Each structure stands twice: as C-alpha cells, then as structure tokens.
C-alpha cells in the first residue's frame, strides 16, 4: 500500500475518529472503504466519471493544500501560489526548514505519527512538491 496525505475538515476528522473507535477499526480503513464504495469501479477500471479535479481549485505549490478561501492564500492574495501556512505574512514563501517543521507538527497532531515517522513522511511528501522538488 502507498501512504498519502489528505486534508479533511476538522469536524469530519472528529467524526471519523468516533466512527473508527465504535467500529473498532482505523480512520484509514474507513477512508479506504468509503473510496471503494464511491470510486471502486472507477479506480479499478479506467473511467473517472465524476469529481474531476476542478481547475478552479488551486493547490499550494509547497504543501498541496487546496486553497479555496481568500485567507487560505499566502498574504491573503489569491494570485499567490503558496498557502497561508507556507507563506510569510507578506506572501513570500517560507524557508524549506520552516515549512518542513510545520508539516511535521501537522502530521504528528493530525495523523498520530511519531516524530521520526512524521519527519520521514514530510520529507518524502515535500520532495514531490513543485516548490521543493530540488531539495
Ligand atoms: Zn502550503
């Protein structure tokens, strides 16, 4: 299996946590089941009939977070390629080290990872992002 990282709303995460606890399973397993129910045929075949990625949604070039609201964009500027988490208040991209640290602590808190695992995952994840592909 492959490891991936997704952003889900806080409330969804809390709900999934409860469900997972009640069903005596993991959040990851619930998500895998949901994907199977909704996209099962599509991902196993070749047609991706609906929910095509919309060109209107921009993703941060540094961390991949979808930027939908004005405050999601660095510096509150919708033309910014980077999200508010990856940008300084003036909208410029933070250093690799700063974004890396932010991502590690995000993974530790949101995905119950230990520091070592989170650091490895963050490093691998960021190496695939356009902003850091040379790092
Ligand atoms: Zn970002």
Boltz pocket constraint, residues with backbone or C-beta under 6 A from the ligand:
constraints:
  - pocket:
      binder: B
      contacts: [[A, 60], [A, 61], [A, 62], [A, 63], [A, 64], [A, 65], [A, 82], [A, 83], [A, 84], [A, 85], [A, 86]]
      max_distance: 6.0
